[in-house]
Amino acid sequence: MSIVSSLGAGQDATLDALLTGRGGLKPCRFETATLDTHIGEVDGVEDTRIPDDLANFDCRNNRLAEMALHTDGFAAAVASARERYGADRIGVFLGTSTSGILSAELAFRARDPQTGALPSTFSFATTHSTGSLADFVRLRLGLTGPAFVVSSACATTSKVFANAARMIAAGLCDAAVVGGADSLCLTTLYGFHSLELVSPTPCRPFDADRGGVSLGEAAGFALLERAAARPAPGTIHLLGAGESNDAHHMSTPHPEGLGARLAMERALTSAGLRPADIDYVNLHGTATTYGDAAEDQAITGLLGTRTPVSSTKGYTGHTLGAAGIVEAIVSVLALRTGLIPGSPQTLTLDPVLRSRYLQANEQGRLDRVMTNSFGFGGSNSSLIFGWAA
């Protein structure tokens, strides 16, 4: 696995932040934005360089991906897998929602004042297009297996785990690179502002006075391989994945969390597990009034009120299409370390919400962890990770 977010580059930086309560949200100073909000901006993106032979892919989103590919030894791990399986037997299934929109925004500023034409240096296909991410990552890692990009709002990089599992089960590949990147852009910042969904302070999921999301950016990748008949000790598995779409509203979840619950039920079914088997749930938990309430109903209706839950978006902000991979990695880190991350940014729990929401860290053995990602339009995904049996 590899991860880059406003908490820093790498699993160690992420784990240190969770252990110490160090958040990555700061007052918005991004580009020309003049918004009263906090964001999770990644340090070092501007200094990252795309290799000369891939220079036409240069944009903020692909720079974020470049950072993550070379963090936590990820590129080296993929190279080793390429030797074992062959380049054509490793799939690339990635997600992004914002992709390289910033590159188009910058190009629009530089359009010809007479004709309105965009500058000749602007390449939509290798920057703004969602497909740019998979093209760039395949070339960067030297892979030739099946590849595609998913763009399903905030469930995006959760859904690619299920895509990869199906492709491996179908025999189309033996391993897969999953994950993706979502970078900050003005369209996103002002778009969420226009919906009155951004918080002026760092977001506080499940707080009685929560005021909306804090937007962020991130990139992350994971290498999935076909499960061995006799897994090595210490191997963590993707045990189950569940997806649904309630199509209730363009931007508001079903008030009773029906789509969210269905995704969780399907994840449990695919894993052959019962609700009581889940030791911790990393919530979608965006800190919006309706979103948190709907997820709370789904959680308590299916899992009850004893399972510890929390949202880590108070640390990273809502990284939109990258939220799935970020929180999948947090979930695996929880399994490996026994850390059940709390949410210290949440000051006063909303008394209407009934989940066992953690404000402080807890420590204990974890065998199976669920992580939820729910997007606009009712696009829902739940994943379950656990130790090999």
HELIX and SHEET records of a PDB file:
HELIX    1   1 GLN A   11  THR A   20  1                                  10    
HELIX    2   2 ASP A   52  PHE A   57  5                                   6    
HELIX    3   3 ARG A   60  LEU A   69  1                                  10    
HELIX    4   4 PHE A   74  TYR A   85  1                                  12    
HELIX    5   5 ALA A   87  ARG A   89  5                                   3    
HELIX    6   6 ILE A  101  ARG A  109  1                                   9    
HELIX    7   7 PHE A  124  HIS A  128  3                                   5    
HELIX    8   8 GLY A  131  LEU A  141  1                                  11    
HELIX    9   9 ALA A  153  ALA A  155  5                                   3    
HELIX   10  10 THR A  156  ALA A  169  1                                  14    
HELIX   11  11 LEU A  186  SER A  194  1                                   9    
HELIX   12  12 LEU A  258  ALA A  271  1                                  14    
HELIX   13  13 PRO A  275  ASP A  277  5                                   3    
HELIX   14  14 THR A  289  LEU A  303  1                                  15    
HELIX   15  15 LYS A  313  THR A  316  1                                   4    
HELIX   16  16 LEU A  320  ALA A  322  5                                   3    
HELIX   17  17 ALA A  323  THR A  337  1                                  15    
HELIX   18  18 PHE A  376  GLY A  378  5                                   3    
SHEET    1   A 6 GLY A   8  ALA A   9  0                                        
SHEET    2   A 6 SER A   2  SER A   5 -1                                        
SHEET    3   A 6 ALA A 218  GLU A 225 -1                                        
SHEET    4   A 6 ALA A 175  ASP A 182 -1                                        
SHEET    5   A 6 ILE A  90  GLY A  95  1                                        
SHEET    6   A 6 ALA A 147  VAL A 150  1                                        
SHEET    1   B 2 LYS A  26  PRO A  27  0                                        
SHEET    2   B 2 HIS A  38  ILE A  39 -1                                        
SHEET    1   C 6 ILE A 236  ASN A 245  0                                        
SHEET    2   C 6 SER A 379  TRP A 387 -1                                        
SHEET    3   C 6 ARG A 368  GLY A 375 -1                                        
SHEET    4   C 6 TYR A 280  ASN A 282  1                                        
SHEET    5   C 6 PRO A 308  SER A 310  1                                        
SHEET    6   C 6 ARG A 356  TYR A 357  1                                        
SHEET    1   D 2 LEU A 339  ILE A 340  0                                        
SHEET    2   D 2 GLU A 362  GLN A 363 -1                                        
END                                                                             
